[in-house]
Amino acid sequence: MLLAATAIPPAHAQLKTNAGVQYLLSQSKDMSQDFLDLSNTYFFADSLVSFDTSTGKGTVQWKRQQLMPRQAFNANTYLHQPLQSLDFPETAYDNNPQLTFTVELVSERTLRIHMLTSPIVPKEDADDPMLIGKPADGRSFWKAEKTDKGTLYTSRYGSLLIENYPWRLVLKDADGRLLTQTRCWSDNDSTQVKVPPFSFIKRGSDNSRSINPVFSLAPNEKIYGCGESATALNKAGQKVNLFVTDPQGPETPDMYKPIPFFFSNRGYGMFMHTSAPVTCDFGCSYIGATKLFMADEAMDIFIFLGSPKEMLSEYTALVGRPEMPPLWSFGTWMSRITYFSEAEGRDVARKLRENKIPSDVIHFDTGWFGVDWQCDYAFAADRFDNPRQMLTDLRSQGFRTCLWQLPYFTPKNKFFPELVERGLYVRNGKGQLHSFTLHVCDGFCWIQMWHYDHIYRIFLKIFIQISGHPAVQVINRRLFHQPADQHSQMVRHSEKLWSFLYDLNISVPYDPGYSLSCKGKIIQHICLVPPGNKFLCNSPSCRIMASTCIT
């Protein structure tokens, strides 16, 4: 699937170093490093200035701090100290700003906490691509009351206490057992290790801001989630970078499909409603704290109460639920890098059936093209005598066929001149082709619009000719991070594409709630299948890597 895109400047500063070394494009980003930068200004959540229970809106005062090196006995460490602003004119800037803080009651098990790091209140996105709709109004499930300590919200499944001073969020279950709470500076009184509390930074490099919610982590607490990470299932004790990249295998902590959601065995979970990079430090740098280092300038977190099953139900009610994939997709997919010929694919299929080894899919990886890895959407004529008949025969034996593809074009690819001529490539900040390799989309650009009118016709025509009928399923994965202001434009072009596909008499079953992390009508996976077949949903967040399945 071919996309036209332009580079859109990110809302956060681009890293120059990553975990102490020079940052390389497509590395997963460790956002915690920004919170050890002496050039940044730090702000600690200090006290609740006001809060209206009827609206759930209030203000929090943040105390300005600086990070200073300190020699203590035989070690050099960092320590935050109060800072008097030197900004000029001093009447224009608050030393200790008072910023908006809101609580929304979504259901009897779900609350939404929103905190800003700027006086500018962003306009609410009515068509949020990460949610399937506006969250429900659950105020009827909660009782709000003022107490000596602050404001208490209670439902039959738990409570949230907003303490006035020091400002703190305290989450408890229905029996009054502490689940977790935000950390404040005074929590360090009993330890030599001074853990920064709930805070945000303003960078000295460009004045951009990032927020760092910090919650308590109990002894023996277990944390699960964050996507397809191949590290230990229990994330307690780990630092997890939620960033889409190519991990090159399961041996590293990086991942294709990070999910900004996790839950604890203590009965609470969190969905970080952001598409910005996030580094989750689950007791890695300090055993008693969960630190969520976000590249986002605001914090928008949904908090869930209950069992894992109940929390997952609450989470998917917000972001959408996928349909059950077809039964064959759970079977054995037989592949390697790579089958280079029709004869090789047929031989593998024959031996599987002769030896009664269950298998449902034969996957041709990078070698089905004329030149290995050079994606041109055509079988190599010298190695595939009759692709159409091969597909028919494999299907009669009970196999689906999957073909690898990657929208990545070098100058030697036959489509390269046409893509350049028509402007169907990712541009750099100057609007130019940024290298001698043409990426239709990579992990560091935003999809701006979809050119369907010409390239889609070429793309579909190729596969319809290959298969001999329109029963071609194309699964195309798009980048998870997408700025909200581009959403409506994508939807308009997506809707035109659906109309185009129907004009070709290709049935496209479509469910607006299929994706775990993305609004259904953004085409993350495009399936062209015969009438009656179910729409196959795959990952909720991923690169533009793709597979083509001919069914």
BELFEN-V284298 format. One record per backbone hydrogen bond with DSSP energy under -1.0 kcal/mol. CO is the residue of the C=O (numbers start at 0). NH is the residue of the N-H. Records with the same first field share a line. If there is no record, write none. Layout:
CO=NH / NH
This chain:
3=448
4=426
15=22
17=20
20=17
23=26
29=32
31=34
32=35
36=39
40=201
41=64
42=199
43=62
45=166
46=60
49=58
51=55
55=102
56=51
57=100
58=48 / 49
59=98
60=45 / 46
62=43
63=82
64=41
65=80
67=78
69=76
71=74
74=71
76=69
78=67
80=65
88=91
96=61
98=59
99=115
100=57
101=113
103=111
104=137
108=304
109=105 / 106
110=302
111=103
112=300
113=101
114=298
127=130
128=518
137=140
138=141
142=153
144=151
148=163
149=146
150=161
151=144
152=159
153=142
157=154
158=171
159=152
160=169
161=150
162=167
163=47
167=162
168=181
169=160
170=178 / 179
171=158
172=175
176=172
179=170
180=215
182=197
183=186
184=187
185=188
187=190
192=194
197=44
198=211
199=42
200=209
201=40
202=206
207=202
209=200
210=293
211=198
212=291
213=182
214=289
217=220
221=264
222=234
223=262
234=237
237=281
239=279
240=242
241=277
254=244
256=227
258=260
259=271
260=225
261=269
262=223
263=266
266=305
267=263
268=303
269=261
270=301
271=273
276=294
277=241
278=292
279=239
280=282 / 290
281=236
285=288
287=216
288=282
289=214
290=280
292=278
295=210
298=114
299=272
300=112
301=270
302=110
303=268
306=310
307=311
308=312
309=313
310=314
311=315
312=316
314=317 / 318
315=319
317=131
325=328
326=329
327=330
331=359 / 360
333=362
335=337
340=344
341=345
342=346
343=347
344=348
345=349
346=350
347=351
348=352
349=353
350=354
351=356
352=355
359=399
360=333
361=401
363=403
365=372
367=379
370=373
372=374
379=382 / 383
382=341
385=389
386=390
387=391
388=392
389=393
390=394
391=395
392=396
393=398
394=397
399=361
400=549
401=363
402=547
404=545
405=407
406=439
408=437
409=412
412=415
414=418
415=419
416=420
417=421
418=423
422=424
427=430
431=427
437=408
438=425
441=444
448=3
449=451
453=457
454=458
455=459
456=460
457=461
458=462
459=463
460=464
461=465
462=466
463=467
469=471
472=548
474=546
482=485
483=486
485=489
486=490
487=491
488=492
489=493
490=494
491=495
492=496
493=497
494=498
495=499
496=500
497=501
498=502
499=503
500=505
501=504
506=528
510=513
511=519
512=320
518=521
521=523
529=532
545=404
546=474
547=402
548=472
549=400
